Amino acid sequence: MKGISIEERACKLAHYIIDSKDTVRGAAKKFGISKSTVHMDISKRLLKINHALALEVRNVLDENKAERHIRGGMATKLKYSHQDQDKVS
């Protein structure tokens, strides 16, 4: 994401998160920047740049936060089901 302004980066991140319903971690990986940079861009900087867009992103992030315990449980279940299959084989 070199060569673009901070404001442009914040808007691109916001549109990506809204369109894909991805997490902060997923967006950071996709754009090759740190989680803290993504979080700063979409929570602080975007409010000053485009308030309406910031509210849309906040809704997606709140939804992700509400669902994270479910995703964590599914990951744990998958992890242990693979370990059980390895023991049987």
NORSULHU-V714595 format. One line per field, one symbol per residue. phi: phi as a letter, one per 30 degrees, with the letter a starting at -180 (. if undefined). psi: psi as a letter, one per 30 degrees, with the letter a starting at -180 (. if undefined). burial: I if it has 24 or more other C-alpha atoms within 12 Angstrom, else O. A space follows every 50 residues. Layout:
phi=???
psi=???
burial=???
//
This chain:
phi=.dicdddddddddddddddchddeddddddcibdddddddddccddeddb dddddddeddddddddcdddddddddddedddddddddd
psi=gkflleeeeeeeeeeeeeefglleeeeeeefhlleeeeeeefeeeeefej eeeeeeeeeeeeeeeffeeeeeeeeeeeefeeeeeeee.
burial=OOOOOOOOIIIIIIIIIIOOIIIIOOIIOOOOOOOOIIIIIIIIIIOOOO OOIIOIIIOIIOOIOOOOOOOOOOOOOOOOOOOOOOOOO
//
